[in-house]
Amino acid sequence: MNCLGNVIRQIIENGLEQVDGELEETLPDYIINKYNLYDTNKAIKSIHFPESFNDYNLARKRLVFEELFTMQLTLLNLKNKYEIENNGIKFSKDVKMEDVIKELPFELTNAQKKVLEEINADMESNKSMNRLLQGDVGSRKNHCSVNLCL
């Protein structure tokens, strides 16, 4: 290892000695146990100074899990905050989805009917919606002149 590598290695060793296993755990015990993860102190030590290749892989698993878990929680928090702070447009209950469905030149599947009922319920509330309505190939969607814009 070159001189710079030795210096960096020594800095990391000194840093780990300073915290000496006192890093605060960020994941609850039940998550660590359920997914068989290293605790944060062991993961940090093993990622820098693994005792084996398996030790390195388990440390990496913990750190990657924590990063993805934190990102998911952050996105969920942003979504919930957006839904609470932003009202959607409340549409009139006089317009009925059944009337639109009856005009279609084909029969909807039960799954399609269920989704449209959910959309209808959301549109009658002031709840903010974020939806993607998708049609599968062969669903005869291009034979229909009705457009549903949300």
C-alpha positions in Angstrom: 0.0 0.0 0.0 1.3 3.4 -0.9 2.1 6.2 1.7 -1.2 8.0 1.1 -3.2 4.8 1.6 -1.4 4.2 4.9 -2.3 7.7 6.0 -5.9 7.3 5.1 -6.0 3.9 6.8 -4.5 5.4 10.0 -7.0 8.2 10.0 -9.9 5.7 9.7 -8.4 3.6 12.5 -8.1 6.7 14.7 -11.6 7.8 14.0 -13.0 4.3 14.9 -11.0 4.4 18.1 -12.5 7.8 19.0 -16.1 6.5 18.7 -15.1 3.1 20.2 -18.5 1.4 19.5 -20.5 4.4 20.8 -22.2 5.3 17.5 -26.0 5.6 18.1 -28.1 2.9 16.5 -30.5 4.3 13.9 -32.6 1.2 13.2 -35.0 -0.4 15.7 -34.0 -3.8 17.2 -36.9 -5.6 15.5 -35.7 -4.5 12.1 -32.1 -5.5 12.8 -33.3 -8.9 14.0 -35.9 -9.5 11.3 -33.3 -8.9 8.5 -30.4 -10.3 10.4 -28.4 -7.0 10.1 -25.2 -6.0 11.8 -25.6 -3.2 14.4 -24.3 0.2 13.3 -21.0 0.0 15.1 -20.1 -3.5 13.8 -21.1 -2.4 10.3 -18.9 0.7 10.3 -15.9 -1.2 11.7 -16.4 -4.2 9.3 -16.9 -2.1 6.2 -13.4 -0.5 6.8 -11.6 -3.4 8.4 -13.5 -6.6 7.5 -12.3 -9.9 9.1 -13.4 -11.8 6.0 -15.2 -11.3 2.7 -18.4 -12.5 4.3 -17.9 -9.9 7.1 -17.5 -7.2 4.5 -20.7 -8.3 2.7 -22.8 -8.3 5.9 -21.5 -4.8 6.7 -22.3 -3.6 3.3 -25.8 -5.2 3.5 -26.5 -3.3 6.7 -25.3 0.0 5.3 -27.2 -0.3 2.0 -30.3 -1.4 3.8 -30.2 1.6 6.1 -29.7 4.0 3.2 -32.6 2.6 1.2 -34.8 2.3 4.3 -34.1 6.0 5.2 -34.8 7.1 1.6 -38.2 5.2 1.7 -39.1 6.8 5.0 -38.2 10.2 3.7 -40.3 9.7 0.5 -43.3 8.5 2.6 -43.0 11.5 4.9 -42.9 13.9 1.9 -46.0 12.1 0.4 -47.9 12.3 3.7 -46.9 16.0 4.2 -48.0 16.8 0.6 -51.4 15.1 1.1 -52.0 16.9 4.4 -51.0 20.4 3.1 -52.5 20.3 -0.4 -56.1 20.0 -1.1 -57.3 18.6 -4.4 -60.2 19.9 -6.5 -63.5 18.7 -5.3 -65.8 17.7 -8.2 -69.6 17.8 -8.1 -71.3 14.6 -6.9 -73.9 15.2 -9.7 -71.5 13.8 -12.3 -71.6 10.1 -12.1 -68.9 7.7 -13.3 -71.5 5.1 -14.1 -72.9 7.5 -16.8 -69.4 7.6 -18.5 -68.9 3.9 -18.2 -72.3 3.2 -19.8 -71.2 5.2 -22.9 -68.1 3.1 -23.5 -68.3 0.8 -26.5 -67.0 -2.2 -24.4 -67.4 -3.8 -21.0 -64.9 -2.9 -18.3 -63.3 -5.6 -16.2 -64.1 -5.8 -12.5 -60.6 -4.4 -11.7 -61.2 -1.5 -14.0 -64.5 -0.8 -12.5 -63.0 -0.9 -9.0 -60.3 1.6 -9.9 -62.8 4.0 -11.5 -64.9 3.8 -8.3 -61.8 4.7 -6.2 -61.0 7.6 -8.6 -64.6 8.7 -8.4 -64.6 8.7 -4.6 -61.3 10.6 -4.6 -62.7 13.2 -7.0 -65.7 13.8 -4.8 -63.4 14.6 -1.9 -60.9 17.4 -1.6 -58.2 14.8 -1.2 -55.2 15.4 -3.5 -54.7 12.6 -6.1 -51.6 11.4 -7.8 -52.6 8.5 -10.2 -51.3 6.9 -13.3 -54.1 5.3 -15.4 -52.6 2.6 -17.7 -54.1 0.5 -20.4 -52.7 -2.8 -21.5 -52.0 -3.8 -25.0 -55.1 -5.4 -26.5 -57.4 -3.8 -24.0 -59.3 -2.1 -26.9 -58.5 1.3 -25.4 -57.8 2.8 -28.9 -61.3 1.9 -30.0 -62.7 4.3 -27.4 -63.1 8.0 -28.0 -63.6 8.8 -24.3 -60.6 10.4 -22.7 -60.2 10.5 -18.9 -58.0 13.3 -17.8 -57.1 13.7 -14.2 
